[in-house]
Amino acid sequence: MNNKKVDKPYKKPVILSWFCEWYLDRIFISRIMAIISALNLLVVAFDITYIPLRDIWLNGKITLGKFKIGPYEYEGLPLTVLPQKWSQKITQYDVIKGIEPNRDTQTYLKEVSLLEDSINQYGLNSPETEEILTKLREYSEDMIEQNPFAVASKSGTLEVIKNRMRDHMNKYIDNPEDSAKLAFDSFWNTQHLQKQFPKELNFFNEQIKPLIKTNYYRPIGENGDFVDYFGLIDFPFIAILFADFIIRCLGISIRYHGVNFKDAIFWRWYDLIFFLPKYRWLRIIPVTIRLDEAKLLDSKRIKKQASQGFVAGIAGDITEVVILRIVNQIQSDIKKGQIEKMLIPKGKVREYVDLNDINEIAEITKLVIDLVVKELLPEIRSEVEILLAYTIEKTIIDSPIYPNIKSLPNFNKVSQNLSQRLANRIYQVFLETINNFIKEDPIFDQYLEKIIAKFGNTLTDRPNAKYDINKIEQLLVALLEEIKVNYIQNLSDQDIEALLDETRALRSFNE
């Protein structure tokens, strides 16, 4: 007795299958997940741009149009873009980025605040105030030499501070070496501040303090990168999107035969971008696709423009390559003497393989004539008869006997009637002849075939036939080369854009 156990095919639980099918078909779930993914993308965008834009978030101001070219400088137009309350709330994000106040620059700014308090309490010439000014001169020299801005990659800010102080103090001191140290040392001097104390401190608070304030310290973690706690904010979004991804992959593997869970993962490959540890900006791809699937974003126009841009980029090259390939092939065949081989065979009698017992050339000739007789000639009969009548009448007028007979009674009327009748008769005879020509007549077909054969033999049996054909081949090769140079290789982007514009016009007309 065979007690071998037979494995039964695994069946997914009914409840799980029903839930996954239901989940896939609910448009409101797709929209909720699309909105969650879009919110996540906005958070990512804010996180990526926070450090580069932190100066704006911190001071709430932006300067437009500032530039410096050699000795010419324009300070720009300062604009306040954020209230101070908003700036204070937004910059609390420093905690997420691991940003801490820089001790050196914070000490510098605290000392400036102590200076203002000391002047208000003890006066500018007091020993307490002089002690603070001495510290500020020392701190300024240390700031220039040690560059505490380097840790935050803001050395450029220190250069702006030095330039502003030099430019400001050049009005009051002789500074031939353009020294920033001398400028700061002279600024934090009792004699200088006595001249215009409020104005000088206003200059520092408006032009120098906001720049020093932007400096910060950011520690480095054990992984060698700056400390960053954005993962704590990003994790809830990723957890929700990951659960949605798993459910959708299960639903796809259940709904479609022959698609397992691994195949379903590749089916929704774009969702995997959410789970990349770096390059978070790439999430714009799955977010766009999800918004389109949820019918919250119409991406048809985007797809159309993207595809047309792609076509515009490669269509010119493809067109040029294809046409050049065709022309080169024709040139190669001509150089090999294919025309001569077709027209002038090596033997006296050319062996011709007839596949269907039909003379195609004769049949094509008859079909063309039939089309002309039945469709074209009846439509242009009146115009042709008028032309024939005019030609006949003009022939009579130009004949030598016309001067002798033009004086006969009613000659003009008779001439016109005669011309019209002759024209009608000539055209009628022409039609009857052509109609007889295209009727089924075996004897006529034999004569026609003999004429075509005689035409070909006459063309190829002449003494100079081979020379003429070789000459024609050389001219054709040269002509094709000129076509490549003058037309094919000069295909421009404007030509392709014109074609695409015509395509868009046709699509809009059809829509």
Buried (B, 14 or more C-beta within 10 A) or exposed (E): EEEEEEEEEEEEEEEEBEBBBEBBEEEEBBBBBBBBBBEBBEBBBBBEEBBEEBBBBBBBBBEEEEEEEEEEEEEEEEEEEBEEEEBEEBBEBBEBBBBBBBEBBBBBBEBBEBBBEBBEEBEBEBEBBBEBBEBBBEBBBBBBEEBBBEBBEBEEBBEEBBBBBBEBBEEBBEBEEEBBBBBBBBBBBEEBBEEEBEEBBEBBEEBBBBBBBBBBBBEEEEEEEBBBEBEEBBEEBBEBBEEBBBBBBBBBBBBEEEBEEEEBBEBBEBBEBBEEEEEBEBBBBBBBBBBBBBEEBEEEEEEEEEEBEEBBEEBBEEBBEEBEEEBEEBBEEBEEBEBBEEBBEEEEEBEEEEEEEEBEEBEEBBEEBBEEBEEEBEEEBEEBBEEBBEEBBEEBEEEEEEEEEEEEEEEEEEBBEBBBEBBBEBBEEBBEEBBEBBEEEEEBBEEBEEEBEEEEEEEBEEEEBBEEBEEBBEEBBEEBEEEBEEEBEEBEEEEBBEBBEEEEEEEEEEE
